[in-house]
């Protein structure tokens, strides 16, 4: 058989390897590219880990502040009934009771004052609407609606119990009666 020049099937495989000699510069360039790619990947992972850590730190700080401000919310709600009972007791004190048992009345007043001081220290504020104020559904709960002459629809006409907030959150809305406007229709 006749040997055809340039036929790849007949070439010597060792001769081809010798033709494609790998230089040190090519190896170094390839390693450099691989290392740059690895450095870029590690840098990206590091930046993501740092961002996650910073987000975690901020979230933990926010949770700590919220726990500090709102941690006593359930307890504060329970104390609101105590406040209401002390108010009812003082509302029912007559002059005769005041003359007969001044120490008892003073004790109730001091207890109520101390409770309000504790509320103030814990950022619990009273929402005390007055008749004539506008009804605000964010802070008031309408218990009834009635037509009252001389009032505008949506005005508070009676306050059954005050509301309370803790920091900027509502603990309990003020319970109010709301005007439906002018006189009732016959």
C-alpha positions in Angstrom: 0.0 0.0 0.0 1.0 3.4 -0.8 1.5 5.8 2.1 -0.5 9.0 1.6 1.2 12.1 3.0 -0.9 14.1 5.4 -3.4 11.3 6.2 -4.1 11.6 10.0 -4.7 7.9 10.3 -1.2 7.2 9.2 0.6 9.9 11.2 2.8 9.0 14.1 0.9 9.9 17.4 4.2 10.8 19.1 5.0 13.2 16.3 1.7 15.0 16.9 2.4 15.5 20.6 5.7 16.9 19.7 4.1 19.3 17.4 1.7 20.6 20.1 4.3 21.2 22.7 2.9 22.7 25.9 4.9 25.7 27.0 5.4 26.8 30.6 3.8 30.2 29.7 0.6 28.4 28.6 0.4 26.3 31.7 1.0 29.4 33.9 -1.7 31.4 32.0 -4.1 28.5 32.5 -3.3 28.2 36.2 -3.6 32.0 36.6 -7.0 32.0 35.0 -8.2 29.2 37.2 -6.8 30.9 40.3 -8.5 34.2 39.3 -11.8 32.4 38.9 -11.4 30.7 42.2 -10.5 34.0 43.9 -13.5 35.7 42.4 -15.8 32.9 43.6 -14.3 32.9 47.1 -14.6 36.7 47.2 -18.3 36.5 46.2 -19.0 33.8 48.8 -17.2 36.0 51.4 -19.2 39.1 50.6 -22.4 37.1 50.7 -21.4 35.6 54.1 -20.6 39.1 55.4 -23.9 40.4 54.2 -25.8 37.5 55.8 -23.9 38.1 59.1 -24.8 41.8 59.0 -28.4 41.1 58.3 -28.5 38.6 61.1 -26.9 41.2 63.5 -29.5 43.8 62.5 -32.4 41.3 62.9 -31.1 40.3 66.3 -30.8 43.9 67.4 -34.4 44.6 66.1 -35.7 41.5 67.9 -33.9 42.6 71.2 -35.5 46.1 70.9 -38.9 44.6 70.2 -38.6 42.2 73.1 -37.6 45.1 75.4 -40.5 47.3 74.3 -43.2 44.7 73.7 -42.2 41.8 75.9 -44.6 42.7 78.6 -47.6 43.1 76.3 -49.5 40.1 77.7 -48.9 41.1 81.3 -49.8 44.7 80.4 -53.1 43.6 79.0 -53.8 41.7 82.2 -53.1 44.8 84.2 -55.6 46.9 82.3 -58.5 45.1 84.1 -56.8 46.1 87.4 -56.7 49.7 86.1 -60.4 49.6 85.2 -61.4 48.1 88.6 -59.5 50.9 90.4 -61.2 53.5 88.3 -64.6 52.0 88.9 -63.9 51.9 92.7 -62.9 55.6 92.7 -65.9 56.6 90.5 -68.2 55.0 93.1 -66.6 56.8 96.1 -69.1 59.1 97.6 -68.5 61.9 100.2 -70.0 59.7 102.9 -67.5 56.9 102.1 -64.7 59.5 101.9 -65.6 60.7 105.4 -66.1 57.2 106.8 -63.0 55.5 105.4 -60.5 58.2 104.2 -57.6 55.7 104.5 -59.2 53.2 102.2 -60.0 55.8 99.5 -56.4 57.2 99.8 -55.0 53.6 99.5 -57.0 53.0 96.3 -55.9 56.4 94.9 -52.2 55.6 95.7 -52.5 52.2 94.2 -54.0 53.6 91.0 -51.3 56.3 90.8 -48.5 53.7 91.3 -50.0 51.5 88.6 -50.1 54.5 86.2 -46.4 55.2 87.1 -45.5 51.6 86.3 -47.4 52.0 83.0 -45.4 55.2 82.2 -42.1 53.5 83.0 -43.0 50.7 80.5 -44.2 53.1 77.8 -47.8 52.2 78.3 -49.9 55.3 77.5 -53.6 55.9 78.0 -55.9 56.8 75.1 -58.6 58.9 76.7 -60.9 60.3 74.1 -63.4 63.0 75.1 -67.0 63.5 73.9 -66.8 65.6 70.7 -63.5 64.0 69.5 -63.6 62.4 66.0 -63.9 58.6 66.0 -60.6 57.0 65.0 -60.9 53.3 64.2 -57.1 52.9 64.8 -57.6 53.7 68.5 -61.3 53.5 69.2 -63.9 50.6 69.2 -67.4 51.7 68.6 -69.7 50.0 71.1 -72.9 51.7 69.8 -74.1 54.3 67.4 -76.9 56.7 68.2 -78.4 59.9 66.7 -77.6 62.8 68.9 -78.8 66.3 68.1 -76.1 68.9 67.7 -73.4 66.4 66.8 -71.8 65.3 63.6 -71.8 61.8 62.4 -68.6 60.1 63.6 -68.2 62.1 66.8 -67.5 60.4 70.1 -70.5 60.9 72.3 -69.6 58.7 75.3 -66.5 56.9 76.6 -67.1 53.5 78.3 -63.4 52.7 78.9 -60.1 54.3 77.9 -57.7 52.5 75.6 -54.0 51.9 75.9 -50.9 51.7 73.7 -47.5 50.2 74.5 -44.8 52.1 72.7 -46.5 52.5 69.3 -48.7 49.4 69.4 -52.3 49.3 70.5 -52.9 47.2 73.6 -56.7 47.9 73.8 -58.8 50.4 71.9 -60.9 52.9 73.8 -64.5 51.8 73.9 -66.8 54.6 72.8 -70.3 55.5 71.6 -70.4 57.2 68.3 -72.9 59.8 67.0 -74.9 58.9 63.9 -75.7 62.6 63.3 -78.8 64.6 63.9 -82.1 63.6 65.5 -83.6 60.1 65.0 -86.0 59.8 62.1 -89.7 59.3 63.1 
